Amino acid sequence: MLSVKPWRAEAVMQLIASVFACLCLGVIAAGLLHRAGVAGFKSSDGFGSVLAATLSFQGATLALGWIFLKWHGVKWRDVLGLRNPACARFVLLAAGLMVLMLPVVLGLQQVTVMALEHLGWHPEDQRAVDLLANTHSWWLRAYLVFFAVVLAPAAEEFVFRGVLYPFVKQLGWPRLAWLGVSLLFAAIHVNLPTLLPLFVLALALTWLYEKTDCLLAPIAAHSLFNTTNVIILFIQTR
């Protein structure tokens, strides 16, 4: 059962607004540097462009999350659930959940792609996936793998499961917390073929957090999901 979180409404609003502001600033800065012809920003797959895109959202989320937790007098190890003696067991539960969910989520994605193609829509891969598949730079590929396996799961689980879900639930809207926050999680990836699969994944991650009250569990599950997708992508592009 998920414990009550001390998140104050004004702090949550400030966190979300600050993350959005950082994202906008990152896009503007990358655009200006691209127009100026700065090395690394000359194309959308340049290392500078990729770094700006990832750090302006996921990186900013973790940095601002540290401030957010300081305001509430809460430490990262408490949020992650590292004090819980069952933490290791919860991570194993996360692995088990992913074994069950991976075929479901990947199957839904294939069905969605086929349905869109049947309607005459030719869906494109997410930008990060496309970059990872086509880049010839080993250090850019290494950074993208780090981003997918470590940075993105930690940042996204913190803001969606760790902050928004309990905050909305404690306002008295448990269904909106489950469905609305999960839909928002899927939507921020801005990719139609993955909207339904990521929504279903988010519901599973929310169940896992609700079950364990340990944020490390959905982070581990999210990381395992991304790791599997990276491995599949590498196999397909060999």
SVG drawing of the C-alpha trace seen along z (x, -y; Angstrom):
<svg xmlns="http://www.w3.org/2000/svg" viewBox="-12 -32 45 45">
<polyline fill="none" stroke="black" stroke-width="0.4" points="0.0,0.0 1.4,-3.4 2.2,-5.6 1.0,-9.2 3.5,-11.6 4.2,-15.1 4.2,-16.8 2.8,-20.4 0.7,-21.7 2.8,-24.8 6.0,-22.7 4.5,-20.3 3.3,-23.1 6.7,-24.8 8.5,-21.5 6.3,-20.9 6.5,-24.5 10.3,-24.5 10.8,-21.3 8.7,-22.7 10.7,-25.9 14.0,-24.0 12.6,-22.0 11.6,-25.2 15.0,-26.8 16.8,-23.7 14.9,-23.7 15.5,-27.5 19.2,-27.2 19.7,-24.2 17.9,-26.1 20.1,-29.2 23.3,-27.1 22.2,-25.2 21.6,-28.5 25.0,-29.7 26.6,-26.6 28.2,-25.5 29.8,-22.1 27.6,-19.4 24.4,-21.4 24.6,-21.4 22.1,-18.6 19.5,-17.0 21.7,-14.0 24.7,-16.0 26.0,-15.2 25.2,-18.7 21.6,-18.5 21.1,-15.2 22.6,-16.3 20.4,-19.5 17.3,-17.4 17.9,-14.9 19.3,-17.1 16.7,-19.8 14.0,-17.4 15.3,-14.2 18.5,-15.9 16.6,-19.0 14.0,-16.7 16.6,-15.0 18.3,-18.3 15.0,-20.0 13.9,-16.9 16.8,-17.3 15.5,-20.8 12.0,-19.6 13.0,-17.0 15.1,-19.5 12.0,-21.7 10.1,-18.8 13.0,-17.6 13.0,-14.2 16.1,-12.3 16.5,-10.4 17.0,-7.1 13.6,-7.6 11.9,-8.3 13.6,-5.3 12.6,-3.1 16.2,-2.0 15.4,-1.9 12.8,0.8 14.3,4.2 12.2,5.8 13.8,3.5 15.8,6.3 12.7,8.5 10.7,5.6 13.4,5.3 12.9,9.0 9.2,8.4 9.9,5.6 11.9,8.1 9.1,10.6 6.5,8.0 8.6,7.1 8.8,10.8 5.0,10.7 4.5,7.3 7.1,7.2 5.2,9.5 2.0,7.6 3.5,4.1 5.6,5.1 2.6,7.0 0.4,4.0 3.0,1.9 3.1,4.2 -0.7,4.3 -0.9,0.5 1.7,0.2 -0.2,2.6 -3.5,0.8 -2.0,-2.6 -0.4,-1.2 -3.8,0.3 -5.3,-3.2 -2.6,-4.6 -0.4,-6.1 3.3,-5.2 4.5,-5.7 8.0,-6.7 10.2,-5.5 10.8,-7.7 13.7,-10.1 15.9,-8.5 15.3,-5.0 16.1,-6.3 19.3,-7.9 20.4,-4.8 19.8,-2.7 21.5,-4.9 24.3,-6.7 27.9,-5.6 29.4,-7.4 30.2,-4.9 30.2,-7.6 26.9,-9.0 25.5,-5.4 27.0,-4.8 25.4,-8.0 22.0,-7.1 22.2,-3.6 23.0,-5.3 20.1,-7.7 17.7,-4.9 18.8,-2.5 19.6,-4.9 18.7,-8.6 15.3,-8.3 13.8,-5.7 15.1,-7.5 13.8,-10.9 10.5,-9.8 9.6,-7.5 10.4,-10.2 8.1,-12.8 5.3,-10.5 5.1,-7.8 7.0,-9.4 5.4,-12.9 2.4,-13.2 0.7,-9.9 0.6,-10.2 -0.2,-13.9 -3.3,-13.5 -4.4,-10.5 -4.1,-12.3 -6.3,-15.1 -9.1,-12.6 -8.9,-11.5 -7.5,-8.0 -8.8,-7.0 -7.5,-10.2 -4.1,-9.5 -4.0,-6.0 -5.4,-6.8 -4.5,-10.5 -0.9,-10.3 -0.4,-7.1 -1.8,-8.7 0.4,-11.8 3.4,-9.6 2.6,-7.9 1.8,-11.2 5.1,-12.9 7.0,-10.4 5.2,-12.1 4.9,-8.9 1.5,-7.6 2.5,-3.9 3.7,-3.8 0.9,-5.7 -1.3,-2.7 1.6,-0.3 3.3,-3.0 -0.1,-3.7 -0.4,0.0 3.2,0.1 2.5,-3.0 -0.5,-1.3 1.7,1.7 4.5,-0.6 1.9,-2.4 0.5,0.9 4.1,1.9 4.7,-1.4 1.3,-1.1 2.1,2.5 5.7,1.9 5.7,-1.8 9.3,-1.6 10.1,-3.9 13.2,-1.8 10.9,1.0 9.2,-0.9 12.6,-2.5 14.1,1.0 11.2,2.3 11.3,-0.8 15.1,-0.3 14.7,3.4 12.0,2.5 14.3,0.0 17.3,2.4 15.3,5.1 14.2,2.6 17.9,1.5 19.0,5.2 16.2,5.9 17.2,2.8 20.9,3.8 19.9,7.3 17.7,5.9 20.3,3.4 23.3,5.7"/>
</svg>
